[in-house]
Amino acid sequence: MSVNSLSAVELLPLLDSFDTIVDARSEAEFALDHLPRAVNWPSLRDAERHEVGTLYTQVNPFVARKRGAAIAARNIAEHITQDVMDKPREWRPLTYCWRGGQRSGALSLVLGQIGFRVTLLEGGYKAFRSAVVADTARLALALDLRVVCGTTGSGKTRLLQALERRGAQVLDLEALAVHRSSVLGAVPGQAQPSQKAFDTRIWNCLRRFDPARPVFVESESRKVGNVAVPEILIGAMRRSACLNLLLDDSERIHLLLEDYDFFVRNPQTFCARLDVLAEIKGKATVQAWKDLVAVGRVSEVVQDLLDRHYDPVYLQSMARNFEHFGVATTLRPADRSAAAMDQLAQQLAPNA
């Protein structure tokens, strides 16, 4: 039998060395967050875990453990049949569960008895989570951040994408959060990750950056939709050098109509989302916007939203929160096109 164990701190720099990372927790636990690249092989599925937990509290722990062992044995046999039969002797898996190691320990025992070199994460996901939080702080403080500022619709995300195409280091928090970071920023049909999953996604990006090279990031607020940027990272961003992206109003409106085309195609959804602003701007103003949307005058609504809501809020926030916004380097792309953003990216990262 070959089963070794690693602490979470020891694991982090070795995470990419395993052939497969196996999460033995239930489907719901896995969905909330998991290690990067992990696959879910539940020793107890959601309903089974509930059944065993009920026996534990309402009958007694011994009965619960017997039932849990029977279910886990059946599920592990199923995973072996479906997922392990094609693995070579050299296959090196990492296994983990929540904390105590019972679910992943049972799986590791069987895999080790087969003859695989298995590594078990000590303390499970809970220990990994603690290690990630600490490591995120260390990594964030070591980065040379360049914060891309700019009013709504100025093309910040498009510039980040152009920089990424050039091979520059980019931290796209909105992509990681599945949200465009505004009251209208939810992406239809796509749920945001949990806070823990968002934190893990950020750490997984940070750990791959070269601290000797700049990292470009958009000037986000503390929250991106329903998830929050780690405090140590938002603090580092607010102390970092700023770039101020400026785009003509007509280009900004066209960009927003392109990027938020689902609102143009679904005016009812747009109007429903505008209701969020009623408390801030007043019901009469929101109703006037809805009336314009109803007759297809969406671009006028976008212009008014920029003038009366987004631009004032953004400019005040930038001046208040980002130390170097007042001396930010000004960037003026020719237009909103990918070609213009590529040209700007070449200037910002000529050696990427």
C-alpha positions as CSV (number, residue, x, y, z in Angstrom):
1,M,0.0,0.0,0.0
2,S,1.3,3.5,-0.9
3,V,-0.6,6.4,0.8
4,N,1.3,9.5,1.8
5,S,-0.1,12.7,3.3
6,L,0.7,16.4,2.9
7,S,-0.3,19.4,4.9
8,A,-2.2,22.2,3.0
9,V,0.9,24.5,3.2
10,E,3.1,21.8,1.7
11,L,0.5,21.0,-1.0
12,L,0.1,24.5,-2.5
13,P,3.4,24.6,-4.5
14,L,2.9,21.0,-5.5
15,L,-0.7,21.2,-6.6
16,D,0.0,20.9,-10.4
17,S,2.2,17.8,-10.0
18,F,-0.7,15.4,-9.5
19,D,-2.4,13.5,-12.3
20,T,-5.8,13.8,-10.8
21,I,-7.2,15.7,-7.8
22,V,-10.1,13.8,-6.3
23,D,-12.7,15.5,-4.1
24,A,-14.5,12.8,-2.1
25,R,-17.1,15.2,-0.7
26,S,-20.8,15.3,-1.8
27,E,-22.0,17.1,-4.9
28,A,-23.2,20.2,-3.0
29,E,-19.9,20.6,-1.1
30,F,-18.0,20.3,-4.4
31,A,-20.2,22.9,-6.1
32,L,-19.6,25.4,-3.3
33,D,-15.9,25.3,-3.9
34,H,-13.1,22.8,-4.6
35,L,-9.4,22.6,-5.4
36,P,-8.4,23.7,-9.0
37,R,-8.7,20.8,-11.5
38,A,-10.5,18.6,-8.9
39,V,-13.0,16.0,-10.0
40,N,-15.9,14.9,-7.8
41,W,-16.0,11.3,-6.7
42,P,-18.4,11.4,-3.7
43,S,-18.0,8.7,-1.1
44,L,-21.4,9.9,0.1
45,R,-23.7,11.7,-2.2
46,D,-25.9,14.6,-1.0
47,A,-29.0,12.5,-0.1
48,E,-26.8,9.7,1.4
49,R,-24.9,12.2,3.5
50,H,-28.2,13.6,4.8
51,E,-29.4,10.0,5.6
52,V,-26.2,9.2,7.6
53,G,-26.3,12.5,9.4
54,T,-29.9,11.9,10.4
55,L,-29.0,8.4,11.8
56,Y,-26.1,10.0,13.7
57,T,-28.3,12.5,15.5
58,Q,-31.6,10.6,15.8
59,V,-30.4,7.0,16.4
60,N,-26.7,6.7,17.4
61,P,-23.2,7.2,15.9
62,F,-22.5,3.5,15.6
63,V,-25.5,2.8,13.4
64,A,-24.7,5.8,11.3
65,R,-21.1,4.7,10.8
66,K,-22.2,1.2,9.7
67,R,-24.7,2.7,7.2
68,G,-22.1,5.2,6.0
69,A,-19.5,2.5,5.5
70,A,-21.8,0.4,3.4
71,I,-22.8,3.3,1.2
72,A,-19.2,4.5,0.8
73,A,-18.0,1.1,-0.1
74,R,-20.6,0.8,-2.8
75,N,-19.8,4.3,-4.2
76,I,-16.0,3.7,-4.1
77,A,-16.5,0.5,-6.0
78,E,-18.5,2.4,-8.6
79,H,-15.7,5.1,-8.9
80,I,-13.1,2.4,-9.3
81,T,-15.1,0.7,-12.1
82,Q,-15.9,3.9,-13.9
83,D,-12.9,6.1,-13.4
84,V,-9.9,4.0,-12.4
85,M,-9.8,0.9,-14.6
86,D,-8.0,2.8,-17.4
87,K,-5.3,4.4,-15.2
88,P,-1.7,3.1,-15.5
89,R,0.4,2.0,-12.5
90,E,2.2,5.4,-12.6
91,W,-1.0,7.4,-12.0
92,R,-0.6,9.7,-9.0
93,P,-3.9,11.0,-7.5
94,L,-4.4,13.5,-4.7
95,T,-7.5,12.9,-2.5
96,Y,-9.3,15.0,0.0
97,C,-12.7,15.5,1.7
98,W,-13.9,18.1,4.2
99,R,-11.7,17.8,7.2
100,G,-11.4,14.5,9.1
101,G,-10.3,12.4,6.2
102,Q,-12.8,9.6,6.7
103,R,-14.3,9.8,3.2
104,S,-11.1,10.5,1.3
105,G,-9.2,8.1,3.6
106,A,-11.5,5.2,2.6
107,L,-11.0,5.9,-1.0
108,S,-7.2,6.4,-0.6
109,L,-7.0,3.0,1.2
110,V,-8.5,1.2,-1.7
111,L,-6.4,3.0,-4.3
112,G,-3.3,2.4,-2.3
113,Q,-4.1,-1.3,-2.0
114,I,-4.4,-1.5,-5.8
115,G,-0.9,-0.2,-6.0
116,F,-1.2,3.5,-6.9
117,R,0.9,6.2,-5.2
118,V,-1.8,8.1,-3.4
119,T,-1.4,11.5,-1.6
120,L,-4.0,12.5,1.0
121,L,-4.5,16.1,2.0
122,E,-4.3,16.5,5.7
123,G,-7.2,18.5,7.1
124,G,-9.0,18.3,3.8
125,Y,-10.7,21.2,2.1
126,K,-10.9,23.2,5.3
127,A,-7.1,23.3,5.7
128,F,-6.8,24.1,2.0
129,R,-9.1,27.1,2.4
130,S,-7.1,28.5,5.3
131,A,-3.9,28.1,3.4
132,V,-5.3,29.8,0.3
133,V,-6.5,32.8,2.3
134,A,-3.0,33.2,3.8
135,D,-1.2,32.6,0.5
136,T,-3.4,35.1,-1.4
137,A,-2.3,37.8,1.0
138,R,1.4,36.9,0.4
139,L,1.0,36.8,-3.4
140,A,-1.1,40.0,-3.6
141,L,1.5,42.1,-1.7
142,A,4.3,40.9,-4.1
143,L,2.5,42.0,-7.3
144,D,3.3,45.0,-9.5
145,L,-0.2,46.0,-10.2
146,R,-1.3,48.4,-13.0
147,V,-4.9,49.4,-12.4
148,V,-6.9,50.2,-15.6
149,C,-9.5,52.9,-14.7
150,G,-12.1,54.4,-16.9
151,T,-15.8,55.4,-16.9
152,T,-18.4,52.8,-17.8
153,G,-18.2,51.8,-21.4
154,S,-14.6,53.0,-21.9
155,G,-13.4,49.5,-22.9
156,K,-11.5,48.4,-19.8
157,T,-12.5,44.8,-20.2
158,R,-11.6,44.9,-23.9
159,L,-8.2,46.4,-23.1
160,L,-7.6,43.6,-20.6
161,Q,-8.5,41.0,-23.2
162,A,-6.1,42.7,-25.7
163,L,-3.3,42.6,-23.1
164,E,-4.0,39.0,-22.5
165,R,-3.8,38.3,-26.2
166,R,-0.4,39.8,-26.2
167,G,0.8,37.6,-23.4
168,A,0.7,40.2,-20.7
169,Q,-0.3,39.2,-17.1
170,V,-4.0,40.0,-16.5
171,L,-6.2,39.5,-13.5
172,D,-9.8,39.7,-14.9
173,L,-11.9,39.9,-11.7
174,E,-15.2,40.3,-13.6
175,A,-14.6,37.1,-15.6
176,L,-13.7,35.2,-12.4
177,A,-16.8,36.6,-10.7
178,V,-19.1,36.1,-13.7
179,H,-20.4,39.6,-13.3
180,R,-19.8,43.0,-14.9
181,S,-19.6,44.8,-11.6
182,S,-22.6,47.2,-11.7
183,V,-26.2,47.1,-10.8
184,L,-26.9,46.0,-14.4
185,G,-23.9,43.7,-14.5
186,A,-25.4,40.2,-13.9
187,V,-24.8,37.9,-16.8
188,P,-28.1,36.4,-17.9
189,G,-28.2,32.6,-17.5
190,Q,-24.9,32.4,-15.6
191,A,-24.7,32.1,-11.8
192,Q,-21.9,33.7,-9.9
193,P,-19.5,31.5,-8.0
194,S,-19.7,31.3,-4.2
195,Q,-17.4,33.6,-2.2
196,K,-15.1,30.7,-1.5
197,A,-15.0,29.6,-5.1
198,F,-14.2,33.2,-6.2
199,D,-11.4,33.4,-3.6
200,T,-10.0,30.1,-5.0
201,R,-10.2,31.4,-8.6
202,I,-8.3,34.5,-7.6
203,W,-5.6,32.6,-5.8
204,N,-5.3,30.2,-8.7
205,C,-4.5,33.2,-11.0
206,L,-2.2,35.0,-8.6
207,R,0.0,31.9,-8.0
208,R,0.9,31.8,-11.7
209,F,2.0,35.4,-12.0
210,D,5.7,36.4,-12.3
211,P,6.2,39.1,-9.6
212,A,8.9,40.6,-11.8
213,R,6.4,41.5,-14.5
214,P,3.4,43.9,-14.2
215,V,-0.1,42.6,-13.7
216,F,-3.0,44.5,-15.3
217,V,-6.3,44.6,-13.4
218,E,-9.5,46.6,-13.7
219,S,-10.4,49.2,-11.1
220,E,-13.1,47.2,-9.3
221,S,-15.0,48.2,-6.1
222,R,-14.9,45.9,-3.1
223,K,-17.8,43.8,-4.4
224,V,-18.2,42.4,-7.9
225,G,-21.9,41.5,-7.9
226,N,-22.5,39.3,-4.8
227,V,-18.9,38.4,-4.2
228,A,-16.1,40.5,-2.5
229,V,-12.5,41.0,-3.6
230,P,-10.2,39.8,-0.9
231,E,-9.4,42.8,1.4
232,I,-5.6,42.5,1.0
233,L,-5.9,42.5,-2.8
234,I,-8.3,45.5,-3.0
235,G,-5.9,47.4,-0.7
236,A,-3.0,46.6,-3.0
237,M,-5.0,47.7,-6.0
238,R,-5.9,51.0,-4.4
239,R,-2.2,51.8,-3.7
240,S,-1.0,50.9,-7.2
241,A,-0.3,53.0,-10.3
242,C,-3.4,53.9,-12.4
243,L,-4.1,54.1,-16.1
244,N,-7.1,56.2,-17.1
245,L,-8.8,54.9,-20.3
246,L,-10.8,57.6,-22.2
247,L,-13.2,56.9,-25.0
248,D,-15.7,59.3,-26.7
249,D,-19.3,59.1,-25.6
250,S,-20.6,57.9,-28.9
251,E,-18.1,55.0,-28.9
252,R,-18.9,54.2,-25.2
253,I,-22.6,54.0,-26.0
254,H,-22.0,51.7,-29.0
255,L,-19.7,49.6,-26.9
256,L,-22.3,49.2,-24.2
257,L,-25.0,48.3,-26.7
258,E,-22.7,45.6,-28.1
259,D,-21.6,44.2,-24.7
260,Y,-25.1,44.3,-23.2
261,D,-26.9,43.2,-26.4
262,F,-29.0,40.9,-24.4
263,F,-30.8,43.9,-23.0
264,V,-31.3,45.3,-26.4
265,R,-32.8,42.0,-27.5
266,N,-34.9,41.6,-24.3
267,P,-36.3,45.0,-23.4
268,Q,-38.5,43.5,-20.6
269,T,-35.4,42.1,-18.9
270,F,-33.7,45.5,-19.2
271,C,-36.7,47.3,-17.7
272,A,-36.9,44.8,-14.9
273,R,-33.2,45.4,-14.1
274,L,-33.7,49.2,-14.2
275,D,-36.1,48.9,-11.2
276,V,-33.0,48.4,-9.0
277,L,-32.2,52.1,-9.6
278,A,-35.7,53.4,-8.5
279,E,-34.6,53.9,-4.9
280,I,-31.5,55.9,-6.0
281,K,-32.9,57.9,-9.0
282,G,-36.6,57.9,-8.2
283,K,-39.5,56.0,-9.7
284,A,-40.4,58.8,-12.2
285,T,-36.9,58.7,-13.7
286,V,-36.8,55.0,-14.0
287,Q,-40.3,55.0,-15.6
288,A,-39.1,57.5,-18.1
289,W,-36.2,55.2,-19.0
290,K,-38.6,52.3,-19.4
291,D,-40.9,54.3,-21.7
292,L,-37.9,55.1,-23.9
293,V,-36.8,51.4,-24.0
294,A,-40.4,50.4,-24.9
295,V,-40.2,52.5,-28.1
296,G,-36.7,51.3,-29.0
297,R,-34.7,54.4,-27.9
298,V,-32.3,52.3,-25.9
299,S,-29.2,54.4,-26.8
300,E,-30.8,57.5,-25.2
301,V,-31.4,55.5,-22.0
302,V,-27.7,54.4,-22.0
303,Q,-26.6,58.0,-22.5
304,D,-28.8,59.2,-19.6
305,L,-27.6,56.4,-17.4
306,L,-24.0,57.4,-18.0
307,D,-24.6,61.1,-17.4
308,R,-26.9,60.8,-14.4
309,H,-25.7,57.7,-12.7
310,Y,-22.6,55.8,-13.7
311,D,-20.1,58.7,-14.5
312,P,-20.7,60.8,-11.4
313,V,-20.5,57.7,-9.1
314,Y,-17.5,56.3,-10.8
315,L,-15.4,59.5,-10.9
316,Q,-16.2,60.2,-7.2
317,S,-15.2,56.6,-6.3
318,M,-12.0,56.7,-8.3
319,A,-10.9,60.0,-6.7
320,R,-11.8,58.7,-3.2
321,N,-10.4,55.2,-3.3
322,F,-7.4,55.0,-5.7
323,E,-4.4,56.9,-4.4
324,H,-2.8,57.6,-7.8
325,F,-5.9,58.2,-9.9
326,G,-5.2,62.0,-9.9
327,V,-1.9,61.3,-11.7
328,A,-3.0,58.4,-13.8
329,T,-1.5,57.9,-17.3
330,T,-4.1,58.8,-19.9
331,L,-4.9,56.2,-22.5
332,R,-6.9,57.2,-25.6
333,P,-7.7,54.4,-28.0
334,A,-8.8,55.4,-31.5
335,D,-12.1,53.7,-31.0
336,R,-13.8,50.7,-29.3
337,S,-12.5,48.1,-31.8
338,A,-10.4,45.1,-31.0
339,A,-7.7,46.5,-33.4
340,A,-7.5,49.8,-31.4
341,M,-7.3,48.0,-28.1
342,D,-4.6,45.7,-29.6
343,Q,-2.6,48.7,-30.6
344,L,-2.9,50.2,-27.1
345,A,-2.0,46.9,-25.5
346,Q,1.2,46.8,-27.6
347,Q,2.2,50.2,-26.2
348,L,1.5,49.1,-22.6
349,A,3.2,45.7,-22.9
350,P,5.7,45.9,-25.8
351,N,7.8,43.0,-24.4
352,A,5.0,40.7,-23.4
